[in-house]
Amino acid sequence: MSYSTQQIRNVALAGHPGAGKTTLFEALLHAGGALQVAGTIERGTTVSDHDPIEKARGHSIDTAIASTDHGGMHVNLIDTPGYPEFRGPALSAFSAVDTALIVVDADSGVAHGTRRLMERARERNLCRAIVINKIDHEGADAAGVLAALREEFGPEVLPLNLPAQDGKAVIDCFWQSAGDSDLGAVADWHQKIIDQVVEINGTVMEHYLDLGEGGLSGEELHDAFEQCLREGHLVPVCFASARTGVGVKELLDVAERLFPNPAEANPPPFVKSNGSGQQRIEAVPDPRAHVIADVFKIVNDPFVGKLGIFRVYQGTLKKDTQLFVDDGKKPFKVGHLFKLKGKDHVEVEQAIPGDIAAVAKVDDLHFDAVLHDSHDEDHIHLAPVAFPKPMFGLAIEAASKGQEQKLSIALQKLAEEDPAFVVEHQPELNETVIRGLSDLHLRVMLERLKERHGVEVKTRPPRIAYRETIGAKAEGHHRHKKQTGGAGQFGEVALRIEPLPRGAGFEFVDEVKGGTIPGQFLPAVEKGVRQVLGSGAVAGYPLQDIRVVVHDGKHHAVDSKEVAFVAAGKKAFLDAIAKARPQVLEPVVDLEVAVPEAQVGDITGSLAGKRARINGTDAVRGEIVVKAQVPLAELEGYAAELKSMTAGQGRYRLDFSHYEPVPPGVQQKLVDAYKPRHDDD
């Protein structure tokens, strides 16, 4: 069907593992007529989990996109992975939708992942709604789960419909007030949600108080509801059973009547960079305006090449359109334009504001690239998504010689597809390190290397990403002087250094007076200083959080050259560091370990032996979550240790927290192990 921006709904299904997102995705596509038969995870026939690794593991690893039409509405659906290891693709989908639909299991209720995803959606200023799935399961506790959601997220969590007939049906409680449900009288819940909706809009509240509910028009209720969603004043709840189809069509009806279209939703956070900083701009969903689109997903398809999947925010993108990527000067021509249905690509003629589409075989495309058709839109980008920092690492190399180039290309493609998977090359060690969000995340990436790209690899633990800094102010000085028969070399530098707050980085300050170091040689001094920054001074790790102030020196009219001031700057900096209480810093991570209650004592005892600081515990879904801060160096092999302690029932996640000084004994070992290469002076 042809459709307008006002008829589009963009919805991401998110939630904790096992909540039934993929089954609901299939059920929605089936209810909308996009599928004749809904696929199942057990048979490996879902539109969403089409990757062989997903089929083998029985859960989603990547996002999947498909659309369906319903009641004059075009719904773009994105199914996202539930496991926190694959949170990168899930969070990137949040930058392409207007509504985050959080799926909660009626059996197990509110999980840790539910909290995190609700918070992430709120941070992205998305409209949020909740589906309580599996309401017909034996042991499902719809009332208890709704109560837990309201306790966790506040009284703004209110149902739009209610389970009835022991979960075999649902009954509306927003547009109607009569009837009974499994959660009591419909009228009681109807009154709660109407009160919540009308109080946010002064005009609607006035009409409601004067005329009663019967005096409110459908348009007034709709507009007040939309405002509540946009402002987070309401988080509506629907009930469903994706397996049997109960409540699924009703959910599509809710999306049609109450979820925002791209012109009604909160505006996307676009900014334009200029010389003085960044300016917030508004992308207007006008089909006649210049094109602005954002690439939120990259797929390296073996048949069509690199596929860039984007959301159009402004303008109309058609075949043969000339588009620029970011600030590029050379445009590319859109040869083919696609809508997606899982792994299948359906060619279309155009994509209007609010729609989700894809282009293929454009090498310059990357995650978060902005596509536009006019240089007026240069320097525009979406506010970046805050991805968790990948902390799990493996050093990796090709298993056989001659495969290095193939491995490099394959790793680049994997990193393009997952914003939370990072490939680092450490030149000083000639070591390539892959980093992800867990050992499971990295195992899946290694499987993809083998299955998709035919690359066998060897892995080993990487070096810990230590850093160096200083603990005090100090002065440094060096005179570089060489005479080799012809023209000589001369440069003298005096500088002082001082520590900056943790995380501040590096500052280079010129306070030279009277031209003792001519201006053309100051970049050479900075170059020498930066050589030390990269290679370290006491243990071979990069330096950070230092201010370097060059305040004096000498030069020679004939013998002063750039190379001389590079050497003098480097040696003066090393001289100062030796006097400034140099410190080695180690990464400290926030660790959360979820285990059965019986194992909590073993876990806390083990962490105490790892220099951990225990910050508390939470009870979640029959488990205890132990929260701690631990030096990353102490967690090597922790996955196997945890599996052994809990008989495979424990799991953990970690995020980078900060750097802090290592204990003196550890620092001495690192310093003793460092063998710097001394340059001749």
Secondary structure, 3 states (H helix, E strand, C coil): CCCCHHHEEEEEEEECCCCCHHHHHHHHHHHCCCCCCCCCCCCCCCCCCCCHHHHHHCCCCCCEEEEEEECCEEEEEEECCCCHHHHHHHHHHHCCCCEEEEEEECCCECCHHHHHHHHHHHHCCCEEEEEEECCCCCCCCHHHHHHHHHHHHCCCEEECEEEECCCCEEEECCCCCCCEECCEEHHHHHHHHHHHHHCCCHHHHHHHHHHCHHHCCHHHHHHHHHHHHHHCCCEEEEECECCCCECHHHHHHHHHHHCCCCCCCCCCCEEEEECCEEEEECCCCCCCCCCEEEEEEEEEECCCEEEEEEEEEECCEECCCEEEECCCCCCEECCCEEEEECCEEEEECEECCCCEEEEECCCCCCCCCEEECCHHHCCEEECCCCCCCCCEEEEEEECCCCCHHHHHHHHHHHHHHCCCCEEEEECCCCEEEEEECCHHHHHHHHHHHHHHHCCCEEEECCCCCCEEEECCCEEEEEEEEECCCCCCEEEEEEEEEEECCCCCCEEEEECCCCCCCCHHHHHHHHHHHHHHHHHCCCCCCCECCEEEEEEEEECCCCCCCHHHHHHHHHHHHHHHHHHCCEEEEEEEEEEEEEEEHHHHHHHHHHHHCCCCEEEEEEEECCEEEEEEEEEHHHHCCHHHHHHHHHCCCCEEEEEEEEEEECCHHHHHHHHHHCCCCCCCC
